[in-house]
Amino acid sequence: MAVATGVLSVCGKDFLGILRKRGKVMMLTTESYRPAPYLRNGHLQTILASSPFRAWGKKPMCDAAREMIITTSGGIRLLGYYSPLKSKKSKGLVVLLHGWEGSDDSTYILCTGNTLYARGYDIFRLNFRDHGDSHHLNQGIFYAVLLEEVFQAVQQICRNIEPKPVFLTGFSLGGNFALRIARKLLQTPIANLCHVTAISPVLDPAKSTSKIDQYPIIRIYFLKKWIQSLKKKQKLFPAIYDFEDLMSLKTIQAVTDRLLQKYSDFNSASEYFREYSLLEDTIKDLPVPNTIITAKDDPIIPVEDFYQLELNHRSNLVIPPFGGHNGFIDGFFLKSWYEQKLADMFDKISN
């Protein structure tokens, strides 16, 4: 059986950690995140995480944003928005990676970015290929296995901000990318990338796809956004793409199967999913300090896979009982619990 080692609570007494070592589970409980009773539902937390009304109000980070297009060595162009602090010296830069079919404008990205911006950090919101308003930038379509272009983009962002410290934070599929970027640092170090955080990261995409398809509200939400994205891509490149036969499909799995069959070199979805899964010992040697946050009640990411991870002393695994997927929301204003905790953690590193 795989075991997780080096798994500690982070930011003092504010977290509930789970330590699995030599077959024993130890609870690091103290002052853990516990939302109000009416928010202790994983599906509600998941819905609220992306609800646009949470991001209403003033957005100093967005007011300061500069559009940037990062070009990789292979000619791939990725769209991002850089928000430098205007009135004071920054403590460092936080790079935010959204989830699948999210964008720089996703609620959880905006809320986290604005909180960290207010706490003294420059923010860079990076879009994956075909996310946000970037479908026109590349002829090829997005696949979750396209790590190299995202890594190169993060690498360029870090170099441009030197010698300031950089903190990489990803959500859901973005959390998966963040952990794979951390693993790639073994071969290609980035000197000022100080910490990687993965919130609700996808570990087993096959299981997550199945979970999404099990819940109608979540399935319809993602399916609608994906179909809209494919329609946009087809309109921009009509000589290359014809997605009409995908439009009537009713599950994420069915669209995945058809898309891979028509436009990829993968023999099956299972082969594709294996390429970016992060299970058991796949991230045991991460060379940079990292924090992984997930919830027991996440309806998309099975919590049992986290208990089987092998982790080293640089890794912190945090598993509160509540929080849903990307949620961890509490209080009258529906703020995410991790927003201030990330700032506290980054402050300790940057000082």
C-alpha positions in Angstrom: 0.0 0.0 0.0 1.3 3.5 -0.9 1.7 5.8 2.1 1.9 9.5 2.4 4.9 10.9 4.4 5.9 14.4 5.2 2.3 15.5 5.3 1.9 18.3 7.8 -0.6 21.0 8.8 0.3 24.4 7.3 -0.1 27.9 8.6 0.0 26.8 12.3 -3.3 25.8 13.9 -5.6 26.9 11.1 -5.8 23.6 9.1 -7.0 20.1 9.4 -4.3 17.9 8.1 -4.3 14.1 7.6 -1.0 12.3 8.1 -0.8 8.8 6.8 2.5 7.2 7.8 3.4 3.5 8.2 -0.2 2.5 7.8 -1.4 4.8 10.6 -3.6 7.9 10.2 -3.0 10.8 12.5 -5.3 13.7 12.8 -3.9 17.2 13.1 -7.1 18.9 14.1 -6.8 22.1 16.2 -8.6 25.1 14.7 -9.9 23.5 11.4 -12.1 25.0 8.7 -15.8 24.3 9.6 -18.3 26.3 7.7 -21.8 27.2 9.0 -24.2 24.2 9.0 -26.1 25.6 6.0 -22.9 25.5 3.9 -21.9 21.9 4.8 -22.9 20.4 1.5 -20.3 19.5 -1.1 -22.5 20.2 -4.1 -23.6 23.6 -2.7 -20.0 24.5 -2.0 -19.1 23.5 -5.6 -21.8 25.6 -7.1 -21.0 28.6 -5.0 -17.3 28.4 -5.9 -18.1 29.5 -9.5 -21.1 31.7 -8.8 -20.5 35.1 -10.4 -22.2 37.1 -7.6 -19.3 36.3 -5.2 -17.0 38.4 -7.4 -19.3 41.5 -7.5 -17.9 44.7 -6.3 -14.6 46.6 -6.7 -11.8 44.8 -8.3 -8.5 46.7 -8.0 -6.6 43.7 -9.4 -8.6 43.9 -12.6 -8.3 47.7 -12.8 -4.5 47.2 -12.8 -4.4 44.3 -15.2 -2.4 44.4 -18.4 -3.1 41.9 -21.2 -0.1 39.8 -22.1 0.5 37.1 -24.7 3.2 34.6 -23.9 4.8 32.8 -26.8 6.6 29.5 -26.2 9.5 28.1 -28.1 7.1 26.0 -30.2 5.1 29.1 -31.2 2.2 28.4 -28.9 0.6 31.6 -27.6 -1.1 31.8 -24.2 -3.2 34.7 -23.0 -2.7 36.1 -19.5 -3.4 39.2 -17.4 -0.7 40.8 -15.2 -1.7 43.0 -12.3 1.3 44.8 -10.7 0.8 46.7 -7.5 0.6 50.4 -8.0 0.8 52.1 -4.6 3.3 49.9 -2.7 6.2 47.5 -3.2 5.0 44.0 -3.8 6.0 41.0 -1.7 6.1 38.8 -4.7 4.0 37.4 -7.6 1.2 34.9 -7.5 0.5 33.0 -10.7 -3.1 31.6 -10.8 -4.1 28.6 -13.0 -7.8 28.1 -13.5 -9.7 24.8 -13.9 -11.0 23.1 -17.0 -13.4 25.4 -18.9 -12.6 28.1 -16.5 -10.6 31.2 -17.3 -8.8 34.3 -15.9 -12.3 35.6 -15.3 -13.6 32.6 -13.2 -15.1 33.6 -9.8 -12.5 31.6 -7.7 -9.7 33.2 -9.7 -11.0 36.7 -9.3 -11.8 36.3 -5.6 -8.4 34.7 -4.8 -6.5 37.2 -7.0 -8.2 40.2 -5.4 -7.5 39.0 -1.9 -3.9 38.4 -2.6 -3.5 41.6 -4.5 -4.9 43.5 -1.4 -2.4 41.6 0.7 0.5 43.0 -1.3 1.1 40.6 -4.1 1.3 41.1 -7.9 -1.0 38.7 -9.7 -0.7 36.9 -13.1 -3.8 35.1 -14.3 -2.8 32.7 -17.0 -5.2 31.1 -19.4 -4.7 27.6 -20.9 -5.0 27.2 -24.6 -8.7 27.7 -25.8 -9.7 29.1 -22.4 -10.9 32.7 -21.9 -10.8 34.8 -25.0 -7.9 32.9 -26.6 -9.3 30.4 -29.1 -8.0 32.4 -32.0 -4.3 32.3 -30.8 -3.6 28.7 -31.7 -4.8 26.4 -34.4 -4.5 23.3 -32.3 -7.1 22.5 -29.7 -6.6 22.2 -25.9 -5.7 18.9 -24.3 -4.9 18.5 -20.6 -1.6 16.7 -21.5 -0.1 19.9 -23.0 2.2 20.6 -20.0 5.2 21.9 -21.9 3.5 25.1 -23.1 2.1 25.9 -19.7 5.5 25.2 -18.0 7.2 27.5 -20.5 4.7 30.2 -19.9 5.2 30.0 -16.1 9.0 29.9 -16.6 8.9 33.1 -18.7 6.6 34.8 -16.1 9.1 33.9 -13.3 12.1 35.1 -15.3 10.4 38.5 -16.0 9.7 39.1 -12.4 13.1 38.1 -11.0 14.4 38.4 -8.3 10.9 38.6 -6.7 9.6 35.3 -5.2 6.8 33.6 -7.2 4.0 31.5 -5.9 2.1 29.2 -8.2 -1.5 28.3 -7.3 -3.8 26.1 -9.4 -7.4 25.0 -9.1 -8.9 21.6 -10.1 -7.2 20.9 -13.5 -5.1 23.9 -12.8 -4.0 22.2 -9.6 -3.1 19.2 -11.6 -1.0 21.4 -13.9 0.6 23.1 -10.9 1.8 19.8 -9.4 3.1 18.5 -12.8 5.0 21.8 -13.2 6.4 21.2 -9.7 7.5 17.7 -10.8 9.1 19.1 -14.0 11.3 21.4 -11.8 13.4 18.2 -11.1 14.7 18.5 -14.7 14.3 22.3 -15.3 14.5 24.4 -12.1 13.0 27.8 -11.8 15.1 29.7 -9.3 12.4 32.1 -7.9 9.4 29.7 -7.9 9.1 29.3 -4.1 5.9 27.4 -3.5 3.2 25.5 -5.4 -0.4 25.2 -4.2 -3.0 22.8 -5.7 -6.6 23.3 -4.6 -9.0 20.5 -5.4 -6.5 19.1 -7.9 -7.5 16.4 -10.3 -5.5 13.2 -9.6 -7.4 10.6 -11.6 -9.1 12.2 -14.6 -10.9 9.0 -15.5 -12.6 9.0 -12.1 -13.3 12.7 -12.2 -14.9 12.4 -15.6 -17.1 9.6 -14.3 -18.0 11.7 -11.2 -19.0 14.7 -13.3 -21.3 12.5 -15.5 -23.0 11.1 -12.4 -24.4 14.5 -11.3 -26.8 16.2 -13.8 -26.2 19.8 -12.7 -22.4 19.5 -12.8 -22.5 17.5 -16.0 -24.7 20.0 -17.8 -22.6 22.9 -16.5 -19.4 21.6 -17.9 -20.9 20.1 -21.1 -22.5 23.5 -22.0 -19.3 25.3 -21.5 -17.2 22.8 -23.5 -19.7 22.7 -26.4 -19.6 26.5 -26.5 -15.8 26.4 -26.6 -15.8 23.9 -29.4 -18.3 25.9 -31.4 -16.0 28.9 -31.1 -13.0 27.0 -32.2 -14.9 25.5 -35.3 -16.1 29.0 -36.3 -12.5 30.3 -36.2 -11.0 27.3 -38.0 -13.8 25.9 -40.2 -11.5 24.2 -42.6 -9.9 22.1 -39.8 -12.7 21.3 -37.3 -16.2 20.0 -37.6 -17.6 19.3 -34.2 -21.3 18.9 -35.3 -21.4 15.2 -34.4 -20.3 16.1 -30.8 -23.1 18.6 -30.2 -25.8 16.0 -29.5 -23.7 13.9 -27.1 -25.0 13.9 -23.5 -21.9 13.1 -21.4 -18.4 14.4 -20.9 -17.1 10.9 -21.5 -18.8 10.6 -24.8 -17.5 13.9 -26.1 -14.0 13.0 -24.9 -14.1 9.7 -26.7 -15.3 11.2 -30.0 -12.9 14.2 -29.8 -9.9 12.0 -29.2 -10.9 9.6 -31.9 -11.2 12.3 -34.5 -8.5 14.8 -33.6 -5.8 13.1 -31.5 -3.2 10.4 -31.7 -4.5 8.7 -28.5 -6.0 5.2 -29.0 -8.5 5.6 -26.1 -9.6 8.0 -23.4 -8.0 5.7 -20.8 -4.6 6.1 -22.5 -5.2 9.9 -22.6 -6.2 10.1 -19.0 -3.1 8.1 -17.9 -0.9 10.7 -19.4 -1.8 13.3 -16.8 -3.0 11.3 -13.8 -1.2 11.9 -10.5 -1.5 8.8 -8.4 0.4 7.0 -5.7 4.2 7.8 -6.2 4.0 10.2 -9.2 4.6 13.3 -7.1 6.7 11.9 -4.3 9.9 13.7 -5.3 8.7 17.3 -5.8 11.7 19.6 -5.3 9.7 22.7 -4.3 7.6 23.3 -1.2 4.0 22.5 -2.0 0.5 22.5 -0.4 -2.3 20.3 -1.6 -5.8 21.2 -0.4 -8.9 19.0 -1.0 -12.2 18.3 0.8 -13.6 15.0 1.9 -16.9 16.0 0.4 -15.6 17.0 -3.0 -18.2 15.5 -5.5 -15.7 15.5 -8.4 -12.3 14.5 -6.9 -12.4 11.2 -4.9 -10.7 11.8 -1.5 -9.4 8.2 -1.2 -6.8 8.8 -3.9 -5.2 11.5 -1.7 -4.7 9.0 1.1 -2.6 6.8 -1.2 -0.2 9.5 -2.3 3.5 9.2 -1.5 4.8 12.6 -0.5 8.1 13.9 0.7 8.9 16.4 3.5 8.3 19.4 1.2 4.6 18.5 0.8 1.6 19.6 2.9 -1.7 17.7 2.5 -4.7 19.4 3.9 -8.1 17.6 3.9 -11.0 19.4 5.7 -14.2 17.5 6.0 -16.1 20.2 4.1 -15.4 22.5 1.1 -16.7 20.8 -2.0 -14.8 21.4 -5.2 -12.8 24.7 -5.2 -15.3 26.0 -2.6 -14.2 26.1 1.1 -16.7 29.0 1.5 -17.9 30.4 4.8 -19.4 33.6 6.3 -22.1 36.0 5.2 -20.0 37.3 2.3 -19.2 33.8 1.1 -15.5 34.2 1.0 -13.3 31.2 0.5 -11.4 30.1 3.6 -8.2 29.5 1.8 -7.8 33.0 0.4 -6.4 34.6 3.5 -4.6 31.4 4.5 -2.7 31.5 1.2 -1.6 35.1 1.9 -0.6 34.1 5.4 1.5 31.3 4.1 3.1 33.3 1.3 3.9 36.1 3.8 5.9 33.6 5.9 7.9 32.6 2.9 8.5 36.0 1.4 9.5 37.7 4.7 
